[in-house]
Amino acid sequence: MSEKNKKIVYVIMFFLGISILIWEVEIYRQTFIDWKIPLIILIISGFLAFTIDFKNFKKTYNYKIKEAYFYSIFYYFIGFGSIICSAFLLINFYLSDPKIEKHSFVIVERSEISGGKGTRKSQPTFIINYKGKNKELVFNSRYLWKKQFYSEVEIISQKGYFGFDVIIEQKLK
């Protein structure tokens, strides 16, 4: 492969990784998984890609050694790491067990985040205690003005492929 083609591949991997990272957050919100697990997967896969391919990266871009390390960390961790982490989350999400479970959880805390899918409206968030750990659930902005009136969240879930529960539906009560 020519040096020009290698540069194109690195750039595509980087921007694909950034795009997938944004989508990955949405999948993460629908999964009961500790945030440390996707982060560890991202770091380990990025480090493995770095150790396997760093010589090619350095030859392709002709950076000084400090610059090569700095830029390659972004390429491997954001690009390759995000792709592997997304694959993990997507496999867990889409290959889940068809058996459905229904649970109700008491709302522990309420807050809001700004923005959302294509909107500048704030969205309410509700924190529940799920198996001893807090989980933040994000709802549509239409629930924002009456977020104080809700006391429970009903969740319909499935067991994900890797054992992490996946939220199929969530309702405020």
Summary of the structure (lengths in Angstrom):
residues: 173
radius of gyration: 19.9
end to end distance: 58.0
largest distance: 61.9
contacts: 495
relative contact order: 0.15
helix: 53%
strand: 27%
